């Protein structure tokens, strides 16, 4: 249920930029969703980027802060002090660090909400590492903390000794909008034997293990398409060549129309070493695909039943190969997967954040927004 409001609230969302990452897309969708519900929403970024700009509604006011961490943090503090939002929300560790500092400087830390979208081990940047190490302090300086999965919440509590009462799990709005049409089992089984993977070409995604598992299939008709760009491109191309599968592996780089690729595939695979949520798993389920994923955190919560997908141990080449082979041979019924994906809707995520914002506003000591 949506929390009834006596008047529109003033909300401020903050991320470094509207890049092509999952967190940026989620934040833009949430900001737009709250604007559609009648709130006055400002979206602050450190610098201009356009990759996820299409997810940001025209009803949301975009504010570009000055370049540089010091300048953007100071400008964010001024913006919070001037706008006096009923609640301010940030996503990603580096933004959470700067947001906590800015909200404290503006004397509105009791209205600040931090959202964590990744495991600390997956964040190599210096400021992100500092942000994670300061998590116990940041959670005390601000009103509330969100983790995008129960696995990530547990990690924050266990690794950084964050008080359990300070961290809430709210799943990402991952279901596509508009939602794909229903898919029949016969139509899915009639597709070519194409396996699709999606993600940045970085070690955490462990595409090397995926290539080795694909090589073990021994099926000359099967093809593997890995969508994404990153520093491991040359290594993955060399690995595919060494395994003798380079003619059946495609690395097209960043692709804007992921939906079209999913609609042409028979199986989706996620081979990550760790994944805080797994937006791509939900997207693949929404398109009716069987999902083969490693038991690496968030995907374990998305694949809640055998009819929704298959989980295999992280880094297990043989288990991944068996699961891929089984899914290609019998992709099964898309209906339970599409039903599961609908549970990760934008409306469900908005309701979760709506309730949290209501609690923050109720308990805040600083003056209400203008």
C-alpha positions as CSV (number, residue, x, y, z in Angstrom):
1,X,0.0,0.0,0.0
2,X,1.2,3.5,-0.8
3,X,1.5,5.8,2.3
4,X,-1.2,8.5,2.1
5,X,0.3,12.0,2.0
6,X,-1.2,15.3,3.2
7,X,1.0,17.1,0.7
8,X,3.7,16.3,-1.9
9,X,7.1,15.6,-0.2
10,X,10.3,17.1,-1.4
11,X,12.9,14.3,-2.2
12,X,16.5,14.5,-3.4
13,X,18.2,11.5,-5.1
14,X,22.0,11.4,-5.6
15,X,24.4,9.3,-7.6
16,X,27.7,10.2,-9.2
17,X,26.3,10.2,-12.7
18,X,23.6,8.6,-14.9
19,X,26.0,6.0,-16.2
20,X,25.0,2.5,-17.6
21,X,25.2,0.7,-14.3
22,X,22.3,-1.1,-12.6
23,X,22.3,1.2,-9.5
24,X,22.1,4.3,-11.7
25,X,19.2,2.8,-13.6
26,X,17.4,1.8,-10.4
27,X,17.8,5.3,-8.9
28,X,16.5,7.0,-12.0
29,X,13.5,4.7,-12.1
30,X,12.7,5.3,-8.4
31,X,13.1,9.1,-8.7
32,X,10.7,9.1,-11.7
33,X,8.3,6.8,-9.8
34,X,8.1,9.1,-6.9
35,X,7.6,12.1,-9.2
36,X,4.7,10.2,-10.8
37,X,3.2,9.7,-7.3
38,X,3.2,13.4,-6.8
39,X,6.4,14.2,-5.0
40,X,8.7,17.0,-5.9
41,X,12.0,15.3,-6.9
42,X,15.5,16.6,-7.5
43,X,18.1,14.3,-9.0
44,X,21.7,15.4,-8.2
45,X,24.8,14.1,-10.0
46,X,28.5,14.9,-10.0
47,X,28.8,15.1,-13.7
48,X,26.7,14.7,-16.9
49,X,26.2,11.3,-18.5
50,X,23.5,10.1,-20.8
51,X,23.5,6.2,-20.6
52,X,20.7,6.0,-18.1
53,X,19.1,9.4,-18.7
54,X,16.2,7.7,-20.6
55,X,15.0,6.3,-17.3
56,X,14.7,9.8,-15.7
57,X,11.3,11.5,-16.0
58,X,11.0,15.1,-17.3
59,X,9.1,15.7,-14.0
60,X,12.4,15.2,-12.1
61,X,14.7,18.3,-11.8
62,X,18.3,17.3,-12.7
63,X,21.1,19.2,-10.9
64,X,24.7,18.8,-12.0
65,X,27.2,19.5,-9.2
66,X,30.7,20.9,-9.7
67,X,33.4,18.5,-10.7
68,X,35.8,17.1,-8.0
69,X,34.9,15.2,-4.8
70,X,35.5,18.2,-2.5
71,X,33.5,20.6,-4.7
72,X,30.6,18.3,-5.3
73,X,30.3,17.3,-1.7
74,X,30.2,21.0,-0.6
75,X,27.7,21.8,-3.3
76,X,25.6,18.8,-2.3
77,X,25.6,20.1,1.3
78,X,24.4,23.6,0.0
79,X,21.7,22.0,-2.1
80,X,20.4,20.0,0.9
81,X,20.5,23.0,3.1
82,X,18.7,25.2,0.6
83,X,16.1,22.7,-0.6
84,X,15.5,21.2,2.8
85,X,14.2,17.9,1.3
86,X,11.9,15.8,3.5
87,X,14.4,13.0,2.7
88,X,17.6,12.7,0.7
89,X,18.7,9.3,-0.8
90,X,22.0,8.1,-2.3
91,X,23.2,5.0,-4.0
92,X,26.6,3.4,-4.3
93,X,29.4,3.5,-1.7
94,X,31.2,6.6,-2.9
95,X,27.9,8.6,-3.2
96,X,26.9,7.3,0.3
97,X,30.1,8.6,1.8
98,X,29.7,12.0,0.2
99,X,26.0,12.2,0.9
100,X,26.5,11.4,4.6
101,X,29.2,14.2,4.9
102,X,27.0,16.6,3.0
103,X,23.8,15.9,5.0
104,X,25.8,16.2,8.2
105,X,27.2,19.6,7.1
106,X,23.7,20.7,6.2
107,X,22.5,19.5,9.7
108,X,20.0,17.1,8.0
109,X,21.6,13.8,8.6
110,X,18.4,12.6,10.3
111,X,16.7,12.8,6.9
112,X,19.4,11.0,4.9
113,X,19.0,7.5,3.6
114,X,22.0,5.5,2.2
115,X,21.6,2.6,-0.2
116,X,24.2,0.0,-0.8
117,X,24.1,-1.9,-4.1
118,X,27.3,-4.0,-4.0
119,X,29.6,-6.1,-1.8
120,X,32.6,-4.2,-0.5
121,X,34.9,-6.8,-2.1
122,X,33.6,-5.7,-5.6
123,X,34.5,-2.1,-5.1
124,X,38.2,-1.4,-5.9
125,X,38.0,2.4,-5.9
126,X,39.7,4.2,-3.0
127,X,36.7,6.3,-1.9
128,X,34.4,3.3,-2.2
129,X,36.7,1.3,0.1
130,X,36.8,4.2,2.5
131,X,33.0,4.5,2.4
132,X,32.6,0.8,3.3
133,X,35.1,1.0,6.1
134,X,33.3,4.0,7.5
135,X,29.9,2.2,7.2
136,X,29.4,1.9,11.0
137,X,29.9,5.6,11.4
138,X,27.9,6.6,8.3
139,X,24.9,4.5,9.5
140,X,24.9,6.4,12.8
141,X,25.2,9.9,11.1
142,X,22.2,9.2,8.9
143,X,18.6,8.1,9.3
144,X,18.5,4.7,7.6
145,X,20.5,2.3,5.4
146,X,19.1,0.1,2.6
147,X,20.7,-3.1,1.3
148,X,19.3,-4.4,-2.0
149,X,19.3,-8.0,-0.8
150,X,19.3,-10.0,2.4
151,X,22.7,-11.3,1.5
152,X,24.1,-7.8,1.3
153,X,22.4,-6.8,4.5
154,X,23.9,-9.8,6.3
155,X,27.4,-8.9,4.9
156,X,27.1,-5.2,6.1
157,X,26.1,-6.4,9.5
158,X,28.7,-9.2,9.8
159,X,31.6,-7.5,8.1
160,X,31.2,-3.9,9.4
161,X,29.3,-4.5,12.6
162,X,26.4,-2.4,11.5
163,X,23.5,-2.6,14.0
164,X,20.8,-4.8,12.5
165,X,18.0,-2.3,13.3
166,X,19.8,0.3,11.1
167,X,19.7,-1.7,7.9
168,X,16.6,-2.6,5.8
169,X,16.4,-4.9,2.8
170,X,14.5,-3.4,-0.2
171,X,14.8,-5.2,-3.5
172,X,15.6,-3.4,-6.7
173,X,12.9,-2.5,-9.2
174,X,14.2,-4.9,-11.8
175,X,11.1,-6.0,-13.8
176,X,11.1,-4.2,-17.2
177,X,8.4,-1.7,-17.9
178,X,6.6,-2.3,-20.2
179,X,6.7,-6.0,-19.2
180,X,7.4,-8.5,-22.0
181,X,4.5,-10.5,-23.5
182,X,3.8,-14.0,-22.2
183,X,6.1,-16.6,-23.8
184,X,5.0,-20.2,-24.5
185,X,7.2,-23.2,-23.8
186,X,7.0,-24.3,-27.4
187,X,8.1,-20.9,-28.7
188,X,11.1,-20.9,-26.3
189,X,12.1,-24.5,-27.2
190,X,12.0,-23.6,-30.9
191,X,14.7,-20.9,-30.6
192,X,18.3,-21.5,-31.6
193,X,20.6,-22.8,-28.9
194,X,21.8,-19.3,-27.8
195,X,23.1,-18.6,-24.3
196,X,23.2,-15.0,-23.2
197,X,25.3,-13.5,-20.4
198,X,25.3,-9.8,-19.4
199,X,27.7,-7.7,-17.4
200,X,30.9,-5.7,-17.3
201,X,34.0,-7.7,-18.5
202,X,35.6,-7.7,-15.1
203,X,37.0,-10.5,-12.9
204,X,34.0,-10.5,-10.5
205,X,31.7,-11.7,-13.3
206,X,34.0,-14.7,-13.8
207,X,33.3,-15.1,-17.5
208,X,36.4,-17.2,-17.8
209,X,34.6,-20.0,-15.8
210,X,31.6,-19.5,-18.1
211,X,33.8,-19.9,-21.2
212,X,35.3,-23.1,-19.8
213,X,31.9,-24.5,-18.9
214,X,30.6,-23.6,-22.4
215,X,33.5,-25.4,-24.0
216,X,32.6,-28.6,-22.0
217,X,29.1,-28.7,-23.5
218,X,30.4,-30.4,-26.7
219,X,27.4,-29.0,-28.6
220,X,28.4,-27.5,-31.9
221,X,25.0,-25.8,-32.4
222,X,25.2,-23.9,-29.1
223,X,26.4,-20.2,-29.2
224,X,27.4,-17.9,-26.3
225,X,26.8,-14.2,-26.4
226,X,28.4,-12.1,-23.6
227,X,27.0,-8.6,-23.6
228,X,29.1,-5.9,-22.0
229,X,32.4,-4.1,-22.1
230,X,35.4,-3.9,-19.8
231,X,39.1,-4.5,-19.2
232,X,38.9,-8.3,-19.6
233,X,37.9,-8.3,-23.2
234,X,41.3,-9.3,-24.6
235,X,41.7,-12.0,-21.9
236,X,38.3,-13.5,-22.7
237,X,38.9,-13.4,-26.4
238,X,42.2,-15.2,-25.9
239,X,40.6,-17.8,-23.6
240,X,37.8,-18.5,-26.2
241,X,40.4,-19.0,-28.9
242,X,42.5,-21.3,-26.6
243,X,39.4,-23.4,-25.8
244,X,38.6,-23.7,-29.5
245,X,35.2,-22.0,-29.2
246,X,36.0,-18.6,-30.6
247,X,33.7,-19.1,-33.7
248,X,30.8,-19.8,-31.3
249,X,31.4,-17.0,-28.8
250,X,30.3,-13.4,-29.5
251,X,31.6,-10.4,-27.5
252,X,29.5,-7.5,-29.0
253,X,30.3,-5.0,-26.3
254,X,27.8,-2.6,-24.7
255,X,24.3,-3.2,-26.3
256,X,21.5,-0.7,-25.6
257,X,18.7,-3.1,-26.7
258,X,19.3,-6.0,-24.3
259,X,15.6,-7.0,-24.6
260,X,16.1,-7.9,-28.2
261,X,19.0,-10.2,-27.3
262,X,17.0,-11.9,-24.6
263,X,14.1,-12.4,-26.9
264,X,16.4,-14.3,-29.3
265,X,18.0,-16.5,-26.7
266,X,17.1,-19.8,-25.2
267,X,19.1,-19.6,-21.9
268,X,20.4,-16.8,-19.6
269,X,23.5,-17.4,-17.5
270,X,25.1,-15.5,-14.6
271,X,28.6,-16.8,-13.6
272,X,29.6,-14.1,-11.0
273,X,31.7,-14.7,-8.0
274,X,29.5,-12.3,-6.0
275,X,26.4,-10.4,-6.9
276,X,24.5,-8.2,-4.4
277,X,21.3,-8.5,-6.3
278,X,21.2,-9.5,-10.0
279,X,19.1,-7.2,-12.1
280,X,19.9,-9.2,-15.2
281,X,18.5,-12.4,-13.6
282,X,15.1,-10.7,-13.2
283,X,15.2,-9.2,-16.7
284,X,15.9,-12.7,-18.1
285,X,13.1,-14.2,-16.1
286,X,10.7,-11.5,-17.3
287,X,11.5,-12.6,-20.8
288,X,10.7,-16.2,-19.8
289,X,14.3,-17.5,-20.0
290,X,15.6,-20.3,-17.8
291,X,18.3,-18.7,-15.6
292,X,21.4,-20.6,-14.7
293,X,23.2,-18.6,-12.0
294,X,26.0,-19.1,-9.4
295,X,25.0,-19.2,-5.8
296,X,26.7,-15.9,-5.2
297,X,24.4,-13.7,-3.1
298,X,21.4,-11.9,-4.6
299,X,20.5,-14.5,-7.3
300,X,19.8,-17.0,-4.5
301,X,17.0,-14.8,-3.4
302,X,15.7,-14.2,-7.0
303,X,15.7,-17.9,-7.9
304,X,13.4,-19.1,-5.1
305,X,12.2,-22.4,-6.7
306,X,13.5,-24.9,-9.3
307,X,10.9,-23.7,-11.8
308,X,12.5,-20.2,-11.7
309,X,16.0,-21.2,-12.5
310,X,19.1,-23.3,-11.5
311,X,21.8,-22.4,-8.9
312,X,25.3,-23.8,-9.1
313,X,28.4,-23.4,-6.9
314,X,30.6,-20.4,-7.6
315,X,33.5,-21.3,-9.9
316,X,32.4,-24.9,-10.5
317,X,33.0,-25.4,-14.3
318,X,31.5,-28.9,-14.4
319,X,28.3,-28.0,-12.5
320,X,27.8,-24.9,-14.7
321,X,28.3,-26.9,-17.9
322,X,25.7,-29.5,-16.7
323,X,23.2,-26.9,-15.8
324,X,23.7,-25.1,-19.1
325,X,23.3,-28.3,-21.0
326,X,20.1,-29.2,-19.2
327,X,18.6,-25.8,-19.8
328,X,19.5,-25.8,-23.5
329,X,18.0,-29.3,-23.9
330,X,14.8,-28.5,-22.0
331,X,14.2,-24.7,-21.4
332,X,11.0,-25.5,-19.6
333,X,7.9,-23.4,-18.9
334,X,8.4,-19.6,-19.0
335,X,5.3,-18.8,-17.0
336,X,6.7,-19.4,-13.4
337,X,9.7,-17.3,-14.3
338,X,7.7,-14.4,-15.7
339,X,5.5,-14.5,-12.6
340,X,8.5,-14.4,-10.3
341,X,9.9,-11.4,-12.2
342,X,6.7,-9.4,-11.7
343,X,7.3,-9.5,-8.0
344,X,10.4,-7.2,-8.5
345,X,8.2,-4.4,-9.9
346,X,8.8,-0.7,-9.7
347,X,5.6,-0.3,-7.6
348,X,6.9,-2.9,-5.1
349,X,10.2,-1.0,-4.7
350,X,8.4,2.3,-4.4
351,X,6.2,1.0,-1.7
352,X,9.2,-0.2,0.2
353,X,11.0,3.1,0.0
354,X,7.8,5.0,0.6
355,X,7.3,3.3,3.9
356,X,10.9,3.9,4.9
357,X,10.7,7.6,3.9
358,X,7.6,7.9,6.0
359,X,9.4,6.6,9.0
360,X,12.4,8.9,8.5
361,X,10.2,11.9,8.1
362,X,8.2,11.0,11.2
363,X,11.3,10.7,13.4
364,X,13.3,13.5,11.9
365,X,14.3,16.4,14.3
366,X,15.4,18.9,11.6
367,X,12.7,21.2,10.1
368,X,10.4,19.9,7.5
369,X,10.9,20.7,3.8
370,X,9.7,23.8,2.2
